[in-house]
Amino acid sequence: MISTDDYTPPEVWIWDTENGGRFASINRPIAGATHDKEMPVGKHPFQLYSLATPNGVKVTIMFEELLALGFADAEYDAWLIRIDQGDQFGSGFVGVNPNSKIPALMDYSAKTPARIFESGAILLYLAEKFNAFLPTDDIARTECVSWLFWQMGSAPYLGGGFGHFYAYAPYKMEYPINRFAMETKRQLDVLDQRLGLEPFIAGSDYTIADMAIWAWYGQLVLGRQYNAGTFLNVDSYKNVKKWAELIDARPAVQRGRMVNKVSGDPSLQLHERHDASDFDTKTRDKL
């Protein structure tokens, strides 16, 4: 591993398994299963395989919001995928998501079961299935989907870019930290300007765009991402902060944040979720 600025790329790149810092064991240049392991299946039509990273939280928030609206058919089982232990490379998980990333969802409610992967695709699938959290007017719907796709395209710069080099890389490097901090702040400014015009990302209503963006940028300005609040001066994005706090207060969001969570306050962790009653002992004094 070279820790200086005197790096010249080789003519042919070769995988160095020691490279990658904290996530070296889960990042690799090849796809496919590394071992045989079938995915468990619970009692509900929706089977979610996930972890409470920002991408995972998007989907559990969506399920909890649907249930809060009274959609009983949105009941789901949420199974824990420990990415640090390589669960995402098991044959069963790869069968649901060939990209080996959480979250991954199976819908057994139809005659032919459907697999859905990529968090944005799952949000859109559920919104269309239940006709909720997605505007029906063509122009408003397009605005919502545009912001959803904005998040999917932008967050890698925040997570895999800024977050990795600032918080997880094996040593600090000025150039990538500066490069991705600049882009993260530009994205926060995009959101701050937008939220200075509208109460929610897509307009006057709370939608899947808010769920997707809040999971990353809302939690960032609330101090839950990378311990980078001071470094990025997140308090200066007042509209984003106000919006983030508003969404954070929603009971369904608070429940969604708990599902498949394995770090932080143990009282806010629900490793697996198979029924609404699973929250009882965890949240009776909180929600």
N, C-alpha and C positions, 0 to 999 in steps of 0.2 A: 504494500500500500504506500503510495507516494503522498507525503504530507506537505510538500512545498509547492510553490508556483511554477517550478521548473518541470512541467509535464508536457511531453510530446506524445500524442496518440500513436499507438503502434500501427503498422500497415494493416494488420488483421487483428480485430478485437478478439480476445479470448476470455471466456468466463472465469472470473476470479471469485471463488466461493467465499473468500474472506472479506470481500468488498461489500459495502452496503450498510455498515453500522448496525443499528438495532434490528433492522429488518432484513439482514443478509440471509437469514434462514428461510425466508418466505418469498424472496424475489429471485427469479431464475429466468433464463432466456428461452425456455422451452415450455410447451403446454402439455396438458394431459394429466391423467391420474398417476400418482406414485404408489398407491396401495388400494386394495379392495376394501370398501366400506360402504354399506348401503345406508341410506338416510332413513331415520325413523319417520313414521307416519302416525299422527294422532287422530283425534276423533272429528276434527272439523274439516270442511272442504279446503280451506286455505292452510297450507303448510309452509311456514317461513323458516328459512335457514339463514341465520344472521348473527351479527355482533353489534353492540351499541357504539359503533363508530358513527361519524356524521352521516354516512351513506345508509347505514342500517337504521339509524334513528328516524330518518325521513319516513320510512315505510311503517315502522311501529306507531309513529304519530298518526299517520294516515289511517291505519286500522282503528286506533283508539278514537279518533275523531269520527269515523264512520259509525262505530258502536255508540258513541255519545249522541249521535243524531237519531239513533233508533234502528239502524240497519242490523238486525239480528243475524242476517246471513253473512255478515262480515266477521263473525267469530273466527278465531284463528289459533293455531298452535305455533309457537315461536321456539325453535330449537337453537341452542347455542352452538356456534361455529367458532372454535378457538383457532384463529388464524396463526397465532404464534406457535401452535402445535401442528400445523399443517392439515387441519381438518378439511380445508377447502380443496385439497388435492386428492381426497378420497374419490373412488369411482362413482359413488352415488351423487356426491355434490357436483362433480364434473358433468354428470349426466343432466343435472338441472342447469348448471351454468358452465359451459365449456371454457369460459374465461377465468374460472377459479377465483372469483371475487364475490364478496358478500355485498348486498343481500341477494338471495335467490328464492323464488317463490314457485310453488306448485298449486294450481287451482284444479281441484277434483270435482267441482260443482257441475261441470258439463259432461256429456257422454264421453267425449275425448278429453282427457286431462291436458292441461296447458302448462307449459313451463314459461316463466317470465323472469328475465334477468336484466340487470342494469336498473339502478334505483329510480331513475327518471321514467323508464318504461313501466316499472311496477306502479308508480304513482299514476301515470296516465291510464294504465289498464284498469286500475281500481276506480278511478274517477269516472271513466266511461261506463264501467260495469254498473256502478251504483248511481250514476248521474248526480254526482256530488263533488263540490269543491273544484268545479270546472265550469266556467260560464257557458251558457247555451247560445248566446248571441255570437255570431260568427266573428265579429271584430274583437269582442272582448275575449273570446276563446283563443283567438290567434295571439292576442297580447299575452295571455297567460302562458300559452305554450312557448312563446318566444322567450319569456323570462325563465321558464323551466329549462329550456335548452341552453340559455345563457349560463345558468348555474352548472349544468353538466360540462360545458366547455371551459368555464372559468375556474372551477374549484380545483382542478389538478394543479394550477399555478399556486393556489393557496396551500393545498395539502402536500402533494408530492414535490412541489417547488419550495415555497417559503418554509412550510412546516418541517419538511425533511432537513433542509440545510440549517435552519435556525435551531431546531430542537433535537434532531435525531442523528445527524451526520456524525461520524466518529471524530471529527475535528472541525473547527470553525473555519469557514472560507469566506473572505470578504466579498468577492465578486458575486457568487450565487446568492448570498444573503441579500446584498444590496439590490441585485437584479429582481429577485422575487418579492422583496419587501416593496419595491417601487410598484410592481404590478398589483400586489395585494392592496396597496393603498389606492391605486387607481380604481380598482374594482369597488372598494368601499366608497369611494367618491361617487362612482356611478350610482350605487345604491342610495347614498345619502341624498343626492340630487333628485332621484326618482321619488324617494319617500318624503321629500319636501313638497311634492305635488299631490301625492295620493296617500291614503292611510295604509294601504297594503300594496304589495309589489305590482299586482296586475290591475289595480284600480280600487274600487270602493269595497270589494269583497275579499274575504280570506279564502285563499285557494291553494292548490298543490304547489304553486310557485312559491308561496310563502313558506310552506313546509320544507321544500327542498333547499331554499336559500337560507332559512333560519338555522337549519341543522349545521351548516358551515359558518356562515358569516354572523348570524345572530349569536351563536355560542362563542364565536371569537370575541365579539365586543362585550359579551358578558363575562369574559375572563376564563373560559373553559377550554381554550385551545392554545397549546404551545407555550403558555405563560408569557405571551408576547404583547399583552395589552399596553404596557408602558412603552415598549419599543416601537410599536405601531401607532401610539397615541390614539387609541380607539375611542377615547372619550370625546374627541373632536368631531366624531361623526354622530352628531346629536340626533338626527332623524333616524338613523339606523339603530341607535341605542334605545330610543323611545319605542320603536317598532319591536325590537328584540324583547324588551321587557314586557310589552303587551302580550306577545305570543307566549312567552315563558310562563305567564300567569294562567294560561289555559289548563284546566285539569287534565284534558286528554293529552296535551303535550307533556305534562309532568309524568303521566303514566307511561307514555311512549318512550320517554328518556330512560326509564328504568329497565325496560325489557331487554334481555340479553346483555345487560351491563355487568361487568366483572371487575370494575375498578372504582376507586373513590369510596365514599361513605357506604358501608355495607347495608345500611337501612334503605338506601336508594337503589339497591341492586335486586333485580329479579332475573335470575340466570335463564330460566325457561318460563314461558307463559302458555298455559293450556286452557285457562278459564278466567273469566273476570274476577272470580273469587280469589285468584292467586294474589291479587293486590291487597286483600283485606288486612293481613298482618303487617304489610309494608307501608300502607298509606293511610290507615284509619286516623292517624293523628296529624296527617299532612294535607289531605285533600278534602 
